[in-house]
């Protein structure tokens, strides 16, 4: 049985949406957004297991923007195992798994893709950074990724977003970029864009 605290909401559609919160969030943070962007999909929302100054995160960092890459790899693998376990326990189709991550959650989702720890049919990464530089890129052919940047974001800058886009494209993913005139926070514009992108035919 997984050590993750999590919420699972069964859906009436075949897709399941993995929800990955930002620093200081928890398994309840993105449920309402998940219901809005993919109505009827199953929702799986784990809580990060790393605690930084009392705040849950998905991996360790040495300072703001300075990540512990070895920990990222281990945590990405652990989260990938959790997804396999949950697909078996809850009975959802792992091949119809989507992801929505914000900030630290976007970074762990990107790390899972870049390390091959998980495959998502589609993934929305809101305010991501480049979590690590893999020695060997996985084959992400068939994976679609939406990167949502804040034009005035001093953390997940548009330059970081473009670097991540380049990495994912080099691995074979199809990348769409979206930008909001805001900082690091997620906006209604991001949510609307995510919903349109995730549910398009």
QUIRA-V393902 format. One record per pair of residues at least 4 apart in sequence whose C-alpha atoms are under 7 Angstrom apart, sorted by the first residue. I is the first residue (numbers start at 1). J is the second residue. D is the distance in whole Angstrom. If there is no record, write none. Layout:
i:I j:J d:D
i:I j:J d:D
This chain:
i:2 j:82 d:6
i:4 j:46 d:6
i:4 j:47 d:6
i:4 j:49 d:7
i:5 j:46 d:6
i:5 j:47 d:5
i:6 j:27 d:5
i:6 j:45 d:5
i:6 j:46 d:4
i:6 j:47 d:6
i:7 j:27 d:6
i:7 j:44 d:6
i:7 j:45 d:5
i:7 j:46 d:6
i:8 j:43 d:6
i:8 j:44 d:5
i:8 j:45 d:6
i:9 j:42 d:6
i:9 j:43 d:5
i:9 j:44 d:7
i:10 j:42 d:5
i:10 j:43 d:7
i:11 j:40 d:5
i:11 j:41 d:5
i:11 j:42 d:4
i:12 j:40 d:5
i:12 j:41 d:6
i:13 j:40 d:6
i:13 j:41 d:5
i:14 j:41 d:7
i:14 j:93 d:7
i:14 j:96 d:7
i:15 j:41 d:5
i:15 j:42 d:6
i:15 j:96 d:5
i:15 j:97 d:6
i:16 j:41 d:5
i:16 j:42 d:4
i:16 j:43 d:6
i:16 j:92 d:7
i:16 j:96 d:6
i:16 j:97 d:5
i:16 j:98 d:6
i:17 j:41 d:7
i:17 j:42 d:6
i:17 j:43 d:5
i:17 j:44 d:6
i:17 j:97 d:6
i:17 j:98 d:5
i:17 j:99 d:5
i:17 j:100 d:7
i:18 j:43 d:6
i:18 j:44 d:5
i:18 j:45 d:6
i:18 j:98 d:6
i:18 j:99 d:4
i:18 j:100 d:6
i:19 j:30 d:6
i:19 j:44 d:6
i:19 j:45 d:5
i:19 j:99 d:6
i:19 j:100 d:5
i:19 j:101 d:6
i:20 j:45 d:6
i:20 j:46 d:7
i:20 j:100 d:6
i:20 j:101 d:4
i:20 j:102 d:6
i:20 j:105 d:4
i:20 j:106 d:7
i:21 j:25 d:5
i:21 j:26 d:6
i:21 j:29 d:7
i:21 j:30 d:7
i:21 j:101 d:6
i:21 j:102 d:6
i:21 j:104 d:7
i:21 j:105 d:5
i:22 j:57 d:7
i:22 j:102 d:5
i:22 j:103 d:5
i:22 j:104 d:5
i:22 j:105 d:5
i:23 j:55 d:6
i:23 j:56 d:6
i:23 j:57 d:5
i:23 j:104 d:6
i:24 j:55 d:4
i:24 j:56 d:5
i:24 j:57 d:7
i:25 j:29 d:6
i:25 j:56 d:6
i:26 j:47 d:5
i:26 j:56 d:7
i:27 j:45 d:5
i:27 j:46 d:5
i:27 j:47 d:5
i:30 j:34 d:6
i:31 j:35 d:6
i:32 j:36 d:6
i:33 j:37 d:6
i:34 j:38 d:6
i:34 j:43 d:7
i:35 j:39 d:5
i:37 j:191 d:7
i:37 j:194 d:6
i:37 j:195 d:4
i:38 j:195 d:6
i:38 j:198 d:7
i:38 j:199 d:7
i:48 j:56 d:5
i:48 j:57 d:5
i:48 j:58 d:4
i:49 j:56 d:6
i:49 j:57 d:6
i:49 j:58 d:6
i:50 j:56 d:6
i:50 j:57 d:5
i:50 j:58 d:6
i:50 j:59 d:6
i:50 j:60 d:7
i:51 j:55 d:5
i:51 j:56 d:5
i:51 j:57 d:6
i:52 j:56 d:6
i:57 j:104 d:7
i:58 j:75 d:7
i:58 j:104 d:7
i:58 j:105 d:7
i:58 j:108 d:7
i:59 j:71 d:6
i:59 j:72 d:6
i:59 j:75 d:6
i:60 j:67 d:7
i:60 j:68 d:6
i:60 j:71 d:6
i:61 j:66 d:6
i:61 j:67 d:4
i:61 j:68 d:5
i:62 j:66 d:5
i:62 j:67 d:6
i:62 j:68 d:6
i:65 j:155 d:7
i:67 j:131 d:7
i:68 j:72 d:6
i:69 j:73 d:6
i:69 j:132 d:6
i:70 j:74 d:6
i:71 j:75 d:6
i:72 j:76 d:6
i:73 j:77 d:6
i:74 j:78 d:6
i:75 j:79 d:6
i:76 j:80 d:6
i:76 j:108 d:6
i:76 j:111 d:6
i:76 j:112 d:5
i:76 j:117 d:6
i:77 j:81 d:6
i:77 j:117 d:5
i:78 j:82 d:6
i:79 j:83 d:6
i:80 j:84 d:7
i:80 j:117 d:5
i:80 j:118 d:5
i:81 j:85 d:6
i:82 j:86 d:6
i:83 j:87 d:6
i:84 j:88 d:6
i:85 j:89 d:6
i:86 j:90 d:6
i:87 j:91 d:5
i:87 j:92 d:5
i:87 j:93 d:6
i:87 j:94 d:6
i:93 j:97 d:7
i:95 j:121 d:7
i:96 j:121 d:6
i:97 j:120 d:5
i:97 j:121 d:6
i:98 j:120 d:5
i:98 j:121 d:6
i:98 j:122 d:5
i:98 j:123 d:6
i:99 j:120 d:7
i:99 j:122 d:7
i:99 j:123 d:4
i:99 j:124 d:6
i:100 j:123 d:6
i:100 j:124 d:5
i:100 j:125 d:6
i:101 j:105 d:4
i:101 j:106 d:4
i:101 j:109 d:7
i:101 j:124 d:6
i:101 j:125 d:5
i:101 j:126 d:6
i:102 j:106 d:5
i:102 j:125 d:6
i:102 j:126 d:5
i:102 j:127 d:6
i:103 j:107 d:6
i:103 j:126 d:6
i:103 j:127 d:5
i:103 j:128 d:5
i:104 j:108 d:6
i:105 j:109 d:6
i:106 j:110 d:6
i:106 j:125 d:5
i:106 j:126 d:6
i:106 j:127 d:7
i:106 j:128 d:5
i:107 j:111 d:6
i:107 j:128 d:5
i:107 j:129 d:6
i:107 j:131 d:6
i:108 j:112 d:6
i:109 j:113 d:6
i:110 j:114 d:6
i:110 j:131 d:7
i:111 j:115 d:6
i:111 j:131 d:6
i:111 j:132 d:7
i:112 j:116 d:6
i:112 j:117 d:5
i:112 j:118 d:5
i:113 j:117 d:6
i:113 j:118 d:6
i:113 j:119 d:6
i:114 j:134 d:7
i:114 j:137 d:6
i:114 j:138 d:6
i:115 j:134 d:7
i:115 j:138 d:7
i:116 j:138 d:6
i:120 j:143 d:6
i:121 j:143 d:5
i:121 j:144 d:6
i:122 j:143 d:6
i:122 j:144 d:5
i:122 j:145 d:6
i:123 j:144 d:6
i:123 j:145 d:5
i:123 j:146 d:6
i:124 j:145 d:6
i:124 j:146 d:5
i:124 j:147 d:6
i:124 j:194 d:7
i:125 j:146 d:6
i:125 j:147 d:5
i:125 j:148 d:6
i:126 j:147 d:6
i:126 j:148 d:5
i:126 j:149 d:6
i:127 j:148 d:6
i:127 j:149 d:5
i:127 j:150 d:7
i:127 j:156 d:5
i:127 j:184 d:6
i:128 j:156 d:5
i:128 j:161 d:6
i:129 j:156 d:5
i:129 j:160 d:5
i:129 j:161 d:6
i:129 j:164 d:7
i:130 j:160 d:6
i:130 j:163 d:7
i:130 j:164 d:5
i:137 j:171 d:6
i:138 j:171 d:6
i:139 j:171 d:5
i:139 j:172 d:6
i:140 j:171 d:5
i:140 j:172 d:5
i:140 j:173 d:5
i:141 j:172 d:5
i:141 j:173 d:5
i:142 j:173 d:6
i:143 j:173 d:5
i:143 j:174 d:6
i:144 j:173 d:6
i:144 j:174 d:5
i:144 j:175 d:6
i:145 j:173 d:7
i:145 j:174 d:6
i:145 j:175 d:5
i:145 j:176 d:6
i:146 j:175 d:6
i:146 j:176 d:5
i:146 j:177 d:6
i:147 j:161 d:7
i:147 j:176 d:6
i:147 j:177 d:5
i:147 j:178 d:6
i:148 j:177 d:6
i:148 j:178 d:5
i:148 j:179 d:6
i:148 j:190 d:7
i:149 j:157 d:7
i:149 j:158 d:6
i:149 j:161 d:7
i:149 j:178 d:6
i:149 j:179 d:5
i:149 j:180 d:6
i:150 j:157 d:7
i:150 j:158 d:7
i:150 j:179 d:6
i:150 j:180 d:5
i:150 j:181 d:6
i:150 j:182 d:5
i:150 j:183 d:5
i:150 j:184 d:6
i:151 j:158 d:6
i:151 j:179 d:6
i:151 j:180 d:6
i:151 j:181 d:5
i:151 j:182 d:6
i:151 j:183 d:7
i:152 j:181 d:7
i:152 j:182 d:5
i:152 j:183 d:5
i:153 j:157 d:5
i:153 j:182 d:7
i:153 j:183 d:4
i:153 j:184 d:5
i:155 j:184 d:7
i:156 j:160 d:6
i:156 j:161 d:7
i:157 j:161 d:6
i:158 j:162 d:6
i:159 j:163 d:6
i:160 j:164 d:6
i:161 j:165 d:6
i:162 j:166 d:6
i:163 j:167 d:6
i:164 j:168 d:6
i:165 j:169 d:6
i:165 j:175 d:6
i:166 j:170 d:6
i:167 j:171 d:6
i:168 j:172 d:7
i:168 j:173 d:5
i:169 j:173 d:5
i:169 j:174 d:6
i:169 j:175 d:7
i:180 j:189 d:7
i:186 j:190 d:6
i:187 j:191 d:7
i:188 j:192 d:6
i:189 j:193 d:6
i:190 j:194 d:6
i:191 j:195 d:6
i:192 j:196 d:6
i:193 j:197 d:6
i:194 j:198 d:6
i:195 j:199 d:6
i:196 j:200 d:6
